[in-house]
Amino acid sequence: MAKFGRPKTETSAVTLRLHADVIQAIDDLRRKETDVPTRPEMIRRMLADWLDEKSQREK
C-alpha cells in the first residue's frame, strides 16, 4: 500500500506576514505566468531569480 502525506524533503517552513500591497503584486505577477503558480511557488521563483541575479552581479 502506498504511503500518504507529504514526501520527505530537504526543506524548512518559513512563515511570514506581508502587506496587502505586496501580496497583490505577487498575485499580479503569478497570473502572468503560463502555469499560474501558487503564491508560495511564485515566491520561491522570485527568490531563486533574485539569488541568481545577485550571484551574477558579484562575479
Backbone atoms as SQL, in Angstrom:
CREATE TABLE atoms (id INTEGER PRIMARY KEY, chain TEXT, resi INTEGER, resn TEXT, atom TEXT, x REAL, y REAL, z REAL);
INSERT INTO atoms VALUES
  (1, 'A', 1, 'MET', 'N', 0.838, -1.187, 0.000),
  (2, 'A', 1, 'MET', 'CA', 0.000, 0.000, 0.000),
  (3, 'A', 1, 'MET', 'C', 0.883, 1.250, 0.000),
  (4, 'A', 2, 'ALA', 'N', 0.521, 2.242, -0.799),
  (5, 'A', 2, 'ALA', 'CA', 1.298, 3.477, -0.905),
  (6, 'A', 2, 'ALA', 'C', 1.136, 4.323, 0.344),
  (7, 'A', 3, 'LYS', 'N', 2.224, 5.014, 0.690),
  (8, 'A', 3, 'LYS', 'CA', 2.165, 5.928, 1.831),
  (9, 'A', 3, 'LYS', 'C', 1.510, 7.228, 1.399),
  (10, 'A', 4, 'PHE', 'N', 0.746, 7.812, 2.295),
  (11, 'A', 4, 'PHE', 'CA', 0.105, 9.084, 2.025),
  (12, 'A', 4, 'PHE', 'C', 0.779, 10.172, 2.836),
  (13, 'A', 5, 'GLY', 'N', 0.548, 11.403, 2.459),
  (14, 'A', 5, 'GLY', 'CA', 1.124, 12.521, 3.193),
  (15, 'A', 5, 'GLY', 'C', 2.223, 13.187, 2.383),
  (16, 'A', 6, 'ARG', 'N', 2.849, 14.138, 3.022),
  (17, 'A', 6, 'ARG', 'CA', 3.886, 14.908, 2.351),
  (18, 'A', 6, 'ARG', 'C', 5.145, 14.084, 2.173),
  (19, 'A', 7, 'PRO', 'N', 5.782, 14.196, 1.032),
  (20, 'A', 7, 'PRO', 'CA', 7.058, 13.497, 0.849),
  (21, 'A', 7, 'PRO', 'C', 8.143, 14.173, 1.679),
  (22, 'A', 8, 'LYS', 'N', 9.097, 13.389, 2.117),
  (23, 'A', 8, 'LYS', 'CA', 10.211, 13.959, 2.882),
  (24, 'A', 8, 'LYS', 'C', 11.097, 14.757, 1.946),
  (25, 'A', 9, 'THR', 'N', 11.466, 15.941, 2.374),
  (26, 'A', 9, 'THR', 'CA', 12.308, 16.799, 1.548),
  (27, 'A', 9, 'THR', 'C', 13.339, 17.480, 2.426),
  (28, 'A', 10, 'GLU', 'N', 14.270, 18.103, 1.790),
  (29, 'A', 10, 'GLU', 'CA', 15.315, 18.861, 2.483),
  (30, 'A', 10, 'GLU', 'C', 14.892, 20.322, 2.583),
  (31, 'A', 11, 'THR', 'N', 13.728, 20.578, 3.148),
  (32, 'A', 11, 'THR', 'CA', 13.204, 21.933, 3.235),
  (33, 'A', 11, 'THR', 'C', 12.800, 22.274, 4.655),
  (34, 'A', 12, 'SER', 'N', 12.598, 23.548, 4.889),
  (35, 'A', 12, 'SER', 'CA', 12.093, 24.039, 6.163),
  (36, 'A', 12, 'SER', 'C', 10.993, 25.046, 5.873),
  (37, 'A', 13, 'ALA', 'N', 9.979, 25.057, 6.705),
  (38, 'A', 13, 'ALA', 'CA', 8.885, 26.011, 6.544),
  (39, 'A', 13, 'ALA', 'C', 9.315, 27.394, 7.025),
  (40, 'A', 14, 'VAL', 'N', 8.864, 28.409, 6.318),
  (41, 'A', 14, 'VAL', 'CA', 9.111, 29.796, 6.700),
  (42, 'A', 14, 'VAL', 'C', 7.756, 30.498, 6.688),
  (43, 'A', 15, 'THR', 'N', 7.397, 31.069, 7.812),
  (44, 'A', 15, 'THR', 'CA', 6.122, 31.768, 7.913),
  (45, 'A', 15, 'THR', 'C', 6.385, 33.258, 8.012),
  (46, 'A', 16, 'LEU', 'N', 5.690, 34.037, 7.207),
  (47, 'A', 16, 'LEU', 'CA', 5.856, 35.482, 7.264),
  (48, 'A', 16, 'LEU', 'C', 4.554, 36.165, 6.920),
  (49, 'A', 17, 'ARG', 'N', 4.448, 37.408, 7.351),
  (50, 'A', 17, 'ARG', 'CA', 3.292, 38.227, 7.026),
  (51, 'A', 17, 'ARG', 'C', 3.735, 39.273, 6.026),
  (52, 'A', 18, 'LEU', 'N', 2.881, 39.518, 5.036),
  (53, 'A', 18, 'LEU', 'CA', 3.184, 40.502, 4.017),
  (54, 'A', 18, 'LEU', 'C', 2.034, 41.498, 3.933),
  (55, 'A', 19, 'HIS', 'N', 2.373, 42.742, 3.631),
  (56, 'A', 19, 'HIS', 'CA', 1.365, 43.778, 3.463),
  (57, 'A', 19, 'HIS', 'C', 0.478, 43.414, 2.268),
  (58, 'A', 20, 'ALA', 'N', -0.755, 43.839, 2.295),
  (59, 'A', 20, 'ALA', 'CA', -1.703, 43.518, 1.228),
  (60, 'A', 20, 'ALA', 'C', -1.194, 43.963, -0.136),
  (61, 'A', 21, 'ASP', 'N', -0.490, 45.090, -0.200),
  (62, 'A', 21, 'ASP', 'CA', 0.053, 45.570, -1.473),
  (63, 'A', 21, 'ASP', 'C', 1.094, 44.609, -2.040),
  (64, 'A', 22, 'VAL', 'N', 1.894, 44.018, -1.174),
  (65, 'A', 22, 'VAL', 'CA', 2.919, 43.069, -1.622),
  (66, 'A', 22, 'VAL', 'C', 2.250, 41.793, -2.123),
  (67, 'A', 23, 'ILE', 'N', 1.242, 41.319, -1.410),
  (68, 'A', 23, 'ILE', 'CA', 0.517, 40.126, -1.841),
  (69, 'A', 23, 'ILE', 'C', -0.152, 40.372, -3.189),
  (70, 'A', 24, 'GLN', 'N', -0.725, 41.546, -3.362),
  (71, 'A', 24, 'GLN', 'CA', -1.360, 41.878, -4.636),
  (72, 'A', 24, 'GLN', 'C', -0.336, 41.888, -5.775),
  (73, 'A', 25, 'ALA', 'N', 0.846, 42.422, -5.512),
  (74, 'A', 25, 'ALA', 'CA', 1.895, 42.451, -6.531),
  (75, 'A', 25, 'ALA', 'C', 2.327, 41.029, -6.893),
  (76, 'A', 26, 'ILE', 'N', 2.451, 40.157, -5.898),
  (77, 'A', 26, 'ILE', 'CA', 2.805, 38.754, -6.148),
  (78, 'A', 26, 'ILE', 'C', 1.707, 38.085, -6.967),
  (79, 'A', 27, 'ASP', 'N', 0.450, 38.313, -6.589),
  (80, 'A', 27, 'ASP', 'CA', -0.668, 37.724, -7.328),
  (81, 'A', 27, 'ASP', 'C', -0.701, 38.213, -8.772),
  (82, 'A', 28, 'ASP', 'N', -0.439, 39.497, -8.978),
  (83, 'A', 28, 'ASP', 'CA', -0.414, 40.041, -10.338),
  (84, 'A', 28, 'ASP', 'C', 0.668, 39.372, -11.170),
  (85, 'A', 29, 'LEU', 'N', 1.839, 39.178, -10.587),
  (86, 'A', 29, 'LEU', 'CA', 2.939, 38.532, -11.310),
  (87, 'A', 29, 'LEU', 'C', 2.644, 37.072, -11.613),
  (88, 'A', 30, 'ARG', 'N', 2.098, 36.369, -10.637),
  (89, 'A', 30, 'ARG', 'CA', 1.867, 34.934, -10.855),
  (90, 'A', 30, 'ARG', 'C', 0.796, 34.678, -11.897),
  (91, 'A', 31, 'ARG', 'N', -0.165, 35.583, -12.035),
  (92, 'A', 31, 'ARG', 'CA', -1.203, 35.419, -13.055),
  (93, 'A', 31, 'ARG', 'C', -0.652, 35.617, -14.467),
  (94, 'A', 32, 'LYS', 'N', 0.503, 36.248, -14.581),
  (95, 'A', 32, 'LYS', 'CA', 1.150, 36.425, -15.886),
  (96, 'A', 32, 'LYS', 'C', 1.915, 35.175, -16.322),
  (97, 'A', 33, 'GLU', 'N', 2.156, 34.261, -15.384),
  (98, 'A', 33, 'GLU', 'CA', 2.852, 33.017, -15.702),
  (99, 'A', 33, 'GLU', 'C', 1.899, 32.072, -16.438),
  (100, 'A', 34, 'THR', 'N', 2.422, 31.281, -17.363),
  (101, 'A', 34, 'THR', 'CA', 1.566, 30.376, -18.137),
  (102, 'A', 34, 'THR', 'C', 0.927, 29.288, -17.275),
  (103, 'A', 35, 'ASP', 'N', 1.613, 28.881, -16.189),
  (104, 'A', 35, 'ASP', 'CA', 1.086, 27.812, -15.343),
  (105, 'A', 35, 'ASP', 'C', 0.404, 28.321, -14.073),
  (106, 'A', 36, 'VAL', 'N', 0.304, 29.603, -13.860),
  (107, 'A', 36, 'VAL', 'CA', -0.291, 30.254, -12.680),
  (108, 'A', 36, 'VAL', 'C', 0.092, 29.507, -11.398),
  (109, 'A', 37, 'PRO', 'N', 1.322, 29.726, -10.935),
  (110, 'A', 37, 'PRO', 'CA', 1.789, 29.039, -9.728),
  (111, 'A', 37, 'PRO', 'C', 1.062, 29.533, -8.482),
  (112, 'A', 38, 'THR', 'N', 1.147, 28.746, -7.431),
  (113, 'A', 38, 'THR', 'CA', 0.605, 29.167, -6.139),
  (114, 'A', 38, 'THR', 'C', 1.450, 30.328, -5.617),
  (115, 'A', 39, 'ARG', 'N', 0.950, 31.016, -4.614),
  (116, 'A', 39, 'ARG', 'CA', 1.743, 32.102, -4.014),
  (117, 'A', 39, 'ARG', 'C', 3.091, 31.592, -3.518),
  (118, 'A', 40, 'PRO', 'N', 3.119, 30.499, -2.741),
  (119, 'A', 40, 'PRO', 'CA', 4.422, 30.022, -2.270),
  (120, 'A', 40, 'PRO', 'C', 5.377, 29.687, -3.419),
  (121, 'A', 41, 'GLU', 'N', 4.865, 29.061, -4.478),
  (122, 'A', 41, 'GLU', 'CA', 5.722, 28.727, -5.620),
  (123, 'A', 41, 'GLU', 'C', 6.220, 29.992, -6.303),
  (124, 'A', 42, 'MET', 'N', 5.365, 31.002, -6.432),
  (125, 'A', 42, 'MET', 'CA', 5.792, 32.256, -7.059),
  (126, 'A', 42, 'MET', 'C', 6.876, 32.921, -6.223),
  (127, 'A', 43, 'ILE', 'N', 6.728, 32.900, -4.913),
  (128, 'A', 43, 'ILE', 'CA', 7.744, 33.485, -4.031),
  (129, 'A', 43, 'ILE', 'C', 9.049, 32.713, -4.176),
  (130, 'A', 44, 'ARG', 'N', 8.984, 31.375, -4.276),
  (131, 'A', 44, 'ARG', 'CA', 10.193, 30.565, -4.496),
  (132, 'A', 44, 'ARG', 'C', 10.881, 30.987, -5.793),
  (133, 'A', 45, 'ARG', 'N', 10.101, 31.146, -6.849),
  (134, 'A', 45, 'ARG', 'CA', 10.663, 31.544, -8.141),
  (135, 'A', 45, 'ARG', 'C', 11.301, 32.928, -8.062),
  (136, 'A', 46, 'MET', 'N', 10.613, 33.844, -7.407),
  (137, 'A', 46, 'MET', 'CA', 11.132, 35.198, -7.281),
  (138, 'A', 46, 'MET', 'C', 12.449, 35.196, -6.503),
  (139, 'A', 47, 'LEU', 'N', 12.500, 34.436, -5.413),
  (140, 'A', 47, 'LEU', 'CA', 13.731, 34.350, -4.620),
  (141, 'A', 47, 'LEU', 'C', 14.855, 33.700, -5.421),
  (142, 'A', 48, 'ALA', 'N', 14.534, 32.638, -6.154),
  (143, 'A', 48, 'ALA', 'CA', 15.553, 31.966, -6.959),
  (144, 'A', 48, 'ALA', 'C', 16.107, 32.918, -8.012),
  (145, 'A', 49, 'ASP', 'N', 15.224, 33.675, -8.676),
  (146, 'A', 49, 'ASP', 'CA', 15.675, 34.650, -9.673),
  (147, 'A', 49, 'ASP', 'C', 16.549, 35.714, -9.034),
  (148, 'A', 50, 'TRP', 'N', 16.129, 36.227, -7.894),
  (149, 'A', 50, 'TRP', 'CA', 16.886, 37.276, -7.208),
  (150, 'A', 50, 'TRP', 'C', 18.258, 36.764, -6.796),
  (151, 'A', 51, 'LEU', 'N', 18.302, 35.559, -6.228),
  (152, 'A', 51, 'LEU', 'CA', 19.583, 34.989, -5.809),
  (153, 'A', 51, 'LEU', 'C', 20.502, 34.759, -7.005),
  (154, 'A', 52, 'ASP', 'N', 19.931, 34.307, -8.119),
  (155, 'A', 52, 'ASP', 'CA', 20.725, 34.090, -9.326),
  (156, 'A', 52, 'ASP', 'C', 21.284, 35.420, -9.843),
  (157, 'A', 53, 'GLU', 'N', 20.455, 36.440, -9.903),
  (158, 'A', 53, 'GLU', 'CA', 20.919, 37.759, -10.360),
  (159, 'A', 53, 'GLU', 'C', 21.982, 38.311, -9.422),
  (160, 'A', 54, 'LYS', 'N', 21.788, 38.135, -8.133),
  (161, 'A', 54, 'LYS', 'CA', 22.742, 38.633, -7.140),
  (162, 'A', 54, 'LYS', 'C', 24.089, 37.937, -7.320),
  (163, 'A', 55, 'SER', 'N', 24.074, 36.632, -7.516),
  (164, 'A', 55, 'SER', 'CA', 25.336, 35.918, -7.682),
  (165, 'A', 55, 'SER', 'C', 26.033, 36.311, -8.988),
  (166, 'A', 56, 'GLN', 'N', 25.255, 36.609, -10.027),
  (167, 'A', 56, 'GLN', 'CA', 25.839, 37.045, -11.296),
  (168, 'A', 56, 'GLN', 'C', 26.515, 38.418, -11.148),
  (169, 'A', 57, 'ARG', 'N', 25.911, 39.307, -10.377),
  (170, 'A', 57, 'ARG', 'CA', 26.480, 40.643, -10.169),
  (171, 'A', 57, 'ARG', 'C', 27.768, 40.594, -9.354),
  (172, 'A', 58, 'GLU', 'N', 27.872, 39.600, -8.464),
  (173, 'A', 58, 'GLU', 'CA', 29.027, 39.508, -7.585),
  (174, 'A', 58, 'GLU', 'C', 30.246, 38.885, -8.264),
  (175, 'A', 59, 'LYS', 'N', 30.091, 38.384, -9.461),
  (176, 'A', 59, 'LYS', 'CA', 31.224, 37.767, -10.173),
  (177, 'A', 59, 'LYS', 'C', 32.134, 38.806, -10.754);
